[in-house]
Amino acid sequence: MDQNVFDDPRITAVGLLVEAHAGLAARFAAQFEEHGLSPVEFEVLTRLARSPNNQLRMTDLAAQTSLSTSGVTRVVDRMERDRLVCRRACPSDRRSSFAVVTTAGLRRLDDVLPGHLRIIEQWFTSQLDPAQLDGLLDGLRRVRDAVHPGATAGSTEPAQDAA
């Protein structure tokens, strides 16, 4: 094998992305744990809170996360028991249901977000000047849209299905 292949900037780029993600994820996980949330529960709450009417169809929630539809069902079941989310029937499709963040879920997010934003600022955004951050966001969106086209599923859907 050609030793120069390991100096390929493509390998370096992906390696740096993975290392940065792992470092941030470890810091986030410790902070989420202080608030009784797992990283995936925080992701679900955040995605719901950022969606129209604080809700997403379960299939759209699965498409936006790294979870399968059965994985989303298990997480939502657990979060429903903790009263952080609830399910709501979809009026236009009886086979579908919405996951909806509850008032208790929004309160939990309110408790978590100040510390989360401090971590983001300290370890991520403050490391870049505004132009670098804009370029990074643009690049990450392009890559995300290419490798995970369902990542925004349901997030701009008209609110007519909301009950």
WOPE-V242022 format. One line per field, one symbol per residue. ss: DSSP state (H for helix, E for strand, L for the rest). phi: phi as a letter, one per 20 degrees, with the letter a starting at -180 (. if undefined). burial: # if it has 9 or more other C-alpha atoms within 8 Angstrom, else .. Layout:
ss: ???
phi: ???
burial: ???
This chain:
ss: LLHHHHHLHHHHHHHHHHHHHHHHHHHHHHHHHHLLLLHHHHHHHHHHHLLHHHEEEHHHHHHHLLLLHHHHHHHHHHHHHLLLEEEEELLLLLLLEEEEELHHHHHHHHHHHHHHHHHHHHHLHHHLLHHHHHHHHHHHHHHHHHHLLLLLLLLLLLHHHLL
phi: .fffffefffffffffffffffffffffgfffgfdmcegfffffgffffeegllbbfgfffffedeefffffgfffgffffemeccdcfefebfedcdecfegffffffgfefgfffffgffdcfffcegfffgfffffffffgffebfefdgnfcfgffffd
burial: ..........##...........#..###.###.#.###.#########.##.#####.######.#.#.###.##..##..######.#.....#######.###.##..#...#..#######..#....#..........##....######........
